[in-house]
C-alpha cells in the first residue's frame, strides 16, 4: 500500500487527527488514513478500495466521479463526525494548504484540551467539539477556558458556543 502524504486528513474527507482513535495511546490507536499501520486498524476500507479501482487520487475531491453516492448521507455519526465532511472537502479542494493550516490549529486546540482538561471521560466530547466548531469558535473557547482547570466548566463553554451556533455536540447512535 502506498502511504498517504496527509494521513491527518483522510482520502474521504474525515479529519483523522481529530478522531478519538487517532488520539489514543496503545494498540487501538489508528495512525490516520493510509499511514503506516492503517491497514491493520482498518483492513477493509471501501473508500480506499474504490479509489484504487478508479482514479487513485490523494483525496476523493480529485476523483472524476466526485461527489459520488458515498457523500449523500453525511449526517451519520459514530466515532467521529461526518457532518462537516463535504464542507471540509470543498475547503480543501479550494485551498489544501489553507485547510491543513486550519486542521493543524484545531489539532493543537484538541491536544490542549486533552492534556489540560480531560477528566478521563471527555476525549470523545472534545474530539467531536473540535471537529464541529469553526477555528474562530475554538479560539474564543480557548480564551475563556485557558485559565480553568475544571472540566465541567470547559465542557459547558464548548457546549454553550456550539449551542449559539446551532451545533449539537453529542454522538448519534
Secondary structure as GFF3:
##gff-version 3
##sequence-region A 1 173
A	DSSP	three_ten_helix	16	18	.	.	.	ID=ss1
A	DSSP	alpha_helix	38	41	.	.	.	ID=ss2
A	DSSP	alpha_helix	46	53	.	.	.	ID=ss3
A	DSSP	three_ten_helix	60	62	.	.	.	ID=ss4
A	DSSP	three_ten_helix	69	71	.	.	.	ID=ss5
A	DSSP	alpha_helix	85	94	.	.	.	ID=ss6
A	DSSP	alpha_helix	96	116	.	.	.	ID=ss7
A	DSSP	alpha_helix	123	132	.	.	.	ID=ss8
A	DSSP	alpha_helix	135	145	.	.	.	ID=ss9
A	DSSP	alpha_helix	151	164	.	.	.	ID=ss10
###
